[in-house]
Amino acid sequence: MKKYRPRLLSPRILATLTALSFSPLALAQVPAASDATPGITTQRSTHPQAGTPSSRDRKSLSDTIRSIRDLRRIRPISASGVRADVLAYALSVSTGNDDGRQVAVPWSQAMPGGSPLNDSSRESFQLRQNLEGNTLQIIQQVWRAEGDVGKGIGRYRTGIQTTLPQGPIKPLRWVRNGTPLLSLGTFAFTTFEIRPATSWGPNFKRSGWQAYYEAVEPYVLKQGQVVPFNQVLHEWKSIPYNYFPLQLIVLPGERQNQFRACWNIGYYGFRLVCNTWQVPHSWNYLHTLDHIGPYLAQKGPDGLQYFRYRP
């Protein structure tokens, strides 16, 4: 299948387009002249009608304007869901631990509301997300102040095949509505790994059973889509036995313009692990989403246990 690549606009079309009174969101998705084919702005045309848009150029300009206007009608986040490019961005970046943003402390109830259980005997968790090559990794481990360098650390690691058909999301890069932005493949896994307290090696080693999951088809986020809240968006069934599937779900956050990108992970039961994101006002590709922190829910000996970032 021929791979689709976004078509860059010629300087002539770009000049006409940027002269129109679009919002910052619209202008942010139009490629700058410097992104065009090298040398195109320095070539002197010898065509007798240079400066007059051809029918092909007029159609390209019309398609561009229509796509931008269509996208402007869809809010980045609303009461019903988030736009696909917003979720694609949230799933394609690594989370950092500045100000302890990867740490989830024991909490009294499900979001929203509740309070930290400061007297709980339960340990806090650390939730990390990163894109390693073509694998999106979700890593949950008991929080240690020394981080990964400590001994006797165990962690759950989930990996999902992931590709970015258009490459990393960049500012000032326009793509047509319907263009694939992120694809989650048909294969995934979850494993438990440990760094023994007696080991001097730097690496985690697998300990116990590793779960494998498979989906019938990839899950593709496309420009212009709206991703609904509170639904199973995609499911990977565990193989060879469909006991504990892996599910992708998007949930609302606690405050306005917040959402949670969640994985319901089937591995010796179920664990719901989420990263909470804040959509800035008038968000576009020139902005970045704010990573607020993790949210986790799992079954414990005394029923459901909740963990989340501190407000």
Secondary structure as GFF3:
##gff-version 3
##sequence-region A 1 311
A	DSSP	alpha_helix	11	18	.	.	.	ID=ss1
A	DSSP	alpha_helix	24	28	.	.	.	ID=ss2
A	DSSP	three_ten_helix	33	35	.	.	.	ID=ss3
A	DSSP	alpha_helix	55	72	.	.	.	ID=ss4
A	DSSP	beta_strand	81	83	.	.	.	ID=ss5
A	DSSP	alpha_helix	84	92	.	.	.	ID=ss6
A	DSSP	three_ten_helix	98	100	.	.	.	ID=ss7
A	DSSP	beta_strand	103	107	.	.	.	ID=ss8
A	DSSP	beta_strand	125	132	.	.	.	ID=ss9
A	DSSP	beta_strand	135	142	.	.	.	ID=ss10
A	DSSP	three_ten_helix	147	149	.	.	.	ID=ss11
A	DSSP	beta_strand	153	163	.	.	.	ID=ss12
A	DSSP	beta_strand	180	195	.	.	.	ID=ss13
A	DSSP	beta_strand	205	214	.	.	.	ID=ss14
A	DSSP	beta_strand	219	222	.	.	.	ID=ss15
A	DSSP	beta_strand	226	228	.	.	.	ID=ss16
A	DSSP	beta_strand	232	239	.	.	.	ID=ss17
A	DSSP	beta_strand	246	252	.	.	.	ID=ss18
A	DSSP	beta_strand	258	266	.	.	.	ID=ss19
A	DSSP	beta_strand	270	278	.	.	.	ID=ss20
A	DSSP	beta_strand	290	300	.	.	.	ID=ss21
A	DSSP	beta_strand	303	308	.	.	.	ID=ss22
###
